[in-house]
């Protein structure tokens, strides 16, 4: 039977992710709107995003943290184009965004020596292949596969190269081992449900040294330049963005950061995300037609939770028919205003993707599972 109750919040998108519980535009501080982002007041609000993010994430004091354009993609591209090429590069990829970094590195940047370690959706490559004398490029959490690294123990403490980590679906939801990472990027619209357009870039002292003592043999557009006169442009890391940010988005991010602190900070955010994953895992264990795309429990993401259909009726069909069935299932739930945007990523195997970050309440996850069973029954009977 069709469930009698619906999730209080049907937004389960993996980006932009759901707003925090109780969010309202009327709760934002709008005093900076219509002003220059370089004026003292608005600039202090940008600096507060940096300071609050650093506090919640416990980023080491010696790391610099800045706001840059282009969301996580812009932040990561900026780092790759500015710093990659001095040493051989090891690139680890297991889903579409990681594959994108492989393409950029091998087809655009073209360093002299590149080692690519990639796998299919659902499993990690052999992280033990990482060479401490090489630069390392990887995503902490594969947003389109639901597979994440379990930790950073595979990264050497006495490495000579830099580690470049795209952490956009991991920060604010998973423990990050900062001393193991030299370049870390994320976006506002993922775990805290902020607005798109701006990215965050954290650099270790070794990354800063690379920037100030080595220049890539390629032209850099203004929007990618992290140095000025051979030194780190520290204005970027003190609230002066390279391009004009949305001050409305800034206030929205500050609201999300305030909410995160009010519920207990990073430990509470991690606990909420893990609780959401546990709720889905309990349902999957009791349900014959669905399973996790991630093959190992140890590498299963708690944010972008990817599921695959294992019902023989589904698996015996070709990919086109499978994607049609997924589209119908997702359409049923959207028509009922129960769940929006839960189809798997377009490049991923046909399946579902449910966001489990801290802005999603576990009660909504639990109600969603009832509707998933109903929708699948409807699809199978049609």
C-alpha positions in Angstrom: 0.0 0.0 0.0 1.0 3.6 -0.6 2.6 5.0 2.6 0.4 7.3 4.6 3.2 9.7 5.6 5.8 11.7 3.6 9.2 13.0 4.4 9.1 16.5 5.9 11.8 17.5 3.5 11.8 15.7 0.1 15.2 17.2 -1.0 17.7 14.4 -1.3 19.9 15.9 -4.1 23.6 15.3 -4.0 24.4 18.9 -5.1 23.2 21.4 -4.3 22.4 19.5 -1.2 19.4 20.1 1.1 19.2 23.3 3.2 19.6 22.9 6.9 16.5 22.1 8.9 14.5 25.2 9.6 16.2 27.3 6.9 14.5 30.4 5.8 15.6 33.3 3.6 14.2 35.7 6.3 16.7 34.4 8.8 19.7 35.7 6.7 21.6 38.9 7.5 21.0 41.0 4.4 22.9 44.2 5.4 25.8 43.6 3.0 23.6 43.1 -0.1 24.0 45.9 -2.7 27.5 46.8 -1.4 31.0 46.2 -2.7 32.5 43.0 -1.5 35.7 44.9 -1.0 34.2 47.3 1.6 35.1 46.7 5.2 31.8 45.3 6.3 31.2 42.8 3.5 34.8 41.8 3.4 34.6 40.9 7.1 31.7 38.6 6.3 33.8 36.8 3.8 36.6 36.5 6.4 34.1 35.1 8.8 33.2 32.3 6.4 36.9 31.4 6.4 37.3 31.7 10.2 34.1 29.7 11.0 35.0 27.0 8.5 38.5 26.7 9.9 37.1 26.5 13.5 34.5 23.8 12.7 36.8 21.7 10.6 39.8 22.1 13.0 42.1 23.1 10.1 45.7 23.5 11.4 46.7 27.1 12.1 49.6 26.9 9.7 47.4 26.1 6.8 46.0 29.0 4.8 42.3 28.9 3.8 40.6 31.1 1.1 37.5 31.6 -1.0 37.9 31.2 -4.7 35.6 31.2 -7.8 34.2 28.3 -9.6 33.0 26.1 -6.8 35.1 23.0 -5.9 35.9 22.5 -9.6 37.4 26.0 -9.8 39.4 25.5 -6.6 40.8 22.2 -7.7 41.6 23.3 -11.2 43.4 26.4 -9.8 45.6 24.2 -7.6 46.4 21.7 -10.4 47.2 24.4 -12.9 49.3 26.3 -10.5 51.3 23.5 -8.8 51.3 20.3 -10.8 54.3 19.4 -13.0 57.3 19.7 -10.7 57.2 16.0 -9.8 55.8 12.8 -11.2 52.0 12.5 -10.6 50.0 9.6 -9.2 46.3 10.0 -10.0 43.7 7.8 -8.3 40.2 7.6 -9.8 37.1 5.5 -9.3 34.2 7.6 -10.6 33.4 10.4 -13.0 34.8 13.4 -11.1 38.1 11.6 -10.5 38.1 10.6 -14.2 37.7 14.3 -14.9 40.9 15.1 -13.0 42.6 12.3 -15.0 41.6 13.9 -18.2 42.7 17.4 -17.2 46.1 16.1 -16.1 46.8 13.7 -19.0 45.2 15.7 -21.8 45.7 19.4 -20.7 48.5 19.7 -18.2 50.6 16.9 -19.5 53.3 16.5 -16.9 56.3 14.5 -18.0 55.4 11.5 -15.8 51.8 10.5 -14.9 50.7 7.2 -13.3 46.9 6.6 -13.4 45.3 4.1 -11.1 41.6 3.7 -11.8 38.8 1.2 -11.3 35.2 0.7 -12.1 32.4 2.1 -10.0 32.0 0.4 -6.6 35.6 -0.2 -5.6 38.8 1.7 -4.8 42.0 1.4 -6.8 45.1 0.1 -5.0 46.0 3.1 -2.9 49.2 1.3 -1.9 50.6 2.2 -5.3 51.0 5.8 -4.1 54.7 6.9 -4.3 55.9 9.3 -1.5 58.2 11.0 -4.0 55.3 11.8 -6.4 52.5 14.3 -6.2 49.2 12.5 -5.4 45.8 13.5 -6.8 42.5 11.9 -5.5 39.0 12.5 -4.4 38.2 11.8 -0.7 34.6 10.8 -1.5 33.5 9.7 -4.9 30.2 11.7 -5.2 29.0 9.7 -8.2 29.9 6.2 -6.9 29.3 6.4 -3.2 32.8 5.1 -2.6 35.2 7.0 -0.3 38.7 6.4 1.1 38.4 4.9 4.6 41.2 7.1 5.9 44.6 8.7 4.9 46.9 6.0 6.4 48.1 5.1 2.9 49.7 8.5 2.5 53.3 8.7 3.7 54.2 11.0 6.6 57.6 11.7 5.1 56.4 12.3 1.6 58.3 14.5 -0.8 55.4 15.3 -3.1 52.2 17.1 -2.4 48.8 15.5 -1.9 45.9 17.2 -3.8 42.5 16.2 -2.4 39.1 17.0 -3.8 37.1 16.7 -0.6 33.9 18.4 -1.6 31.5 15.7 -0.4 33.6 14.7 2.6 34.3 17.9 4.6 31.7 18.6 7.3 30.6 14.9 7.1 33.8 12.7 7.5 36.9 13.0 9.6 39.7 14.6 7.5 43.3 13.9 8.3 44.7 17.4 7.5 48.4 16.7 8.1 48.3 14.1 5.4 46.9 16.6 2.8 48.6 19.6 1.2 45.8 20.9 -1.1 42.2 20.5 0.0 39.1 21.9 -1.9 35.4 21.8 -1.4 32.3 23.8 -2.3 29.5 25.5 -0.3 26.6 23.7 -1.9 27.5 20.2 -0.8 27.4 19.0 2.8 26.1 22.2 4.4 23.6 22.9 1.6 25.0 26.3 0.7 24.7 28.1 -2.7 26.9 27.3 -5.7 29.6 29.5 -7.3 32.3 29.7 -4.7 34.9 27.1 -3.6 37.2 26.8 -0.6 40.9 26.2 -0.9 43.2 25.1 1.9 47.0 24.9 1.5 49.6 23.4 3.7 53.0 25.2 4.3 54.5 22.8 1.8 52.0 23.8 -0.8 52.7 27.4 -0.2 56.4 26.7 -0.6 55.7 25.0 -4.0 53.8 28.1 -5.2 56.6 30.5 -4.1 59.5 28.5 -5.4 58.3 26.8 -8.5 56.5 28.1 -11.6 54.7 25.9 -14.1 55.7 26.3 -17.7 52.3 27.3 -18.8 50.3 30.5 -18.9 47.7 31.0 -16.1 44.5 33.0 -16.5 44.0 35.7 -13.9 41.3 33.6 -12.2 43.9 30.8 -11.5 46.7 32.9 -10.2 47.6 32.3 -6.5 50.8 34.3 -6.4 51.8 37.9 -6.9 55.4 38.9 -7.6 56.5 35.4 -6.7 54.8 35.2 -3.4 51.5 33.8 -2.2 48.7 36.3 -2.7 47.6 36.3 0.9 44.7 38.7 0.2 42.8 35.7 -1.3 43.1 34.0 2.1 41.9 37.1 4.0 38.5 37.7 2.5 39.6 39.3 -0.8 38.2 37.1 -3.5 39.6 37.1 -7.1 36.2 37.8 -8.6 33.0 39.2 -7.2 31.1 36.7 -5.0 27.4 36.7 -4.3 27.0 38.4 -0.9 23.6 36.7 -0.5 25.4 33.3 -0.9 28.0 34.5 1.7 25.2 35.1 4.2 23.6 31.8 3.4 26.9 30.0 4.1 27.3 31.9 7.3 23.8 30.8 8.4 24.8 27.2 7.6 28.0 27.5 9.6 26.1 29.0 12.5 23.7 26.1 12.4 26.5 23.6 12.3 28.1 25.1 15.5 24.7 25.2 17.2 24.2 21.5 16.9 27.6 20.5 18.2 30.0 21.2 15.3 31.9 18.6 13.3 31.2 15.6 15.6 27.5 16.2 15.4 27.6 16.6 11.6 29.5 13.4 11.2 27.1 11.6 13.6 24.1 12.8 11.7 25.5 11.6 8.4 26.5 8.2 9.7 23.1 7.8 11.3 21.5 8.5 7.9 23.7 5.8 6.3 22.9 3.4 9.1 19.2 3.9 8.4 19.6 3.1 4.8 21.9 0.2 5.5 19.2 -1.4 7.8 16.7 -1.1 5.0 19.0 -2.5 2.4 19.7 -5.5 4.6 16.0 -6.3 4.8 15.3 -5.6 1.1 15.9 -8.1 -1.7 15.7 -5.8 -4.7 18.4 -3.2 -3.7 22.0 -3.1 -2.6 24.9 -0.6 -2.2 27.0 0.2 -5.2 30.1 0.4 -2.9 31.2 -3.2 -2.5 33.0 -2.8 0.8 31.4 -1.5 4.0 34.7 0.2 4.8 34.6 2.4 1.8 30.9 3.2 1.8 30.1 7.0 1.6 27.7 8.4 4.2 26.9 11.5 2.1 26.4 10.5 -1.6 24.8 7.1 -0.9 24.7 5.2 -4.2 22.4 2.1 -4.6 22.1 -0.5 -7.3 19.1 -2.6 -8.3 19.8 -6.3 -7.9 16.3 -7.7 -8.8 16.9 -10.2 -11.7 14.0 -8.6 -13.5 16.1 -5.4 -13.7 19.6 -6.8 -14.1 18.5 -9.0 -17.0 17.5 -6.0 -19.1 19.8 -3.8 -21.2 21.1 -0.5 -19.9 18.6 1.5 -21.8 15.7 -0.4 -20.3 17.3 -0.1 -16.9 17.6 3.6 -17.1 14.0 3.8 -18.3 12.9 1.9 -15.2 15.0 4.2 -12.9 13.4 7.2 -14.6 9.9 5.8 -14.0 10.7 5.1 -10.3 12.1 8.5 -9.7 9.2 10.1 -11.5 6.7 8.3 -9.3 8.4 9.7 -6.2 8.7 13.2 -7.6 5.0 13.2 -8.6 4.1 12.3 -5.0 6.5 15.1 -3.7 8.3 12.5 -1.7 11.8 12.6 -3.1 13.5 14.8 -5.6 16.7 14.2 -7.6 17.6 10.7 -6.4 18.5 9.1 -9.8 22.1 8.0 -10.0 24.6 10.3 -11.8 24.4 10.1 -15.6 27.8 8.5 -16.0 27.3 6.0 -13.2 25.7 2.6 -13.5 21.8 2.8 -13.5 20.7 3.2 -9.9 19.8 5.6 -7.2 21.7 8.2 -5.2 20.4 9.5 -1.9 22.1 12.4 0.0 22.8 11.5 3.6 24.7 14.6 4.8 24.0 16.3 8.1 21.3 18.7 6.7 19.0 15.6 6.1 17.0 14.3 9.1 17.1 10.5 9.6 13.3 10.4 10.0 13.0 11.5 6.4 15.4 8.8 5.3 13.4 6.2 7.1 10.1 7.4 5.6 11.7 7.5 2.1 12.5 3.8 2.3 8.8 3.0 2.7 8.1 5.0 -0.5 11.0 3.3 -2.3 9.5 -0.1 -1.7 6.1 1.2 -2.8 7.5 2.7 -6.0 9.5 -0.4 -6.9 6.4 -2.5 -6.4 4.5 -0.2 -8.8 7.3 -0.4 -11.4 7.4 -4.2 -11.2 3.6 -4.5 -11.6 3.4 -2.1 -14.5 
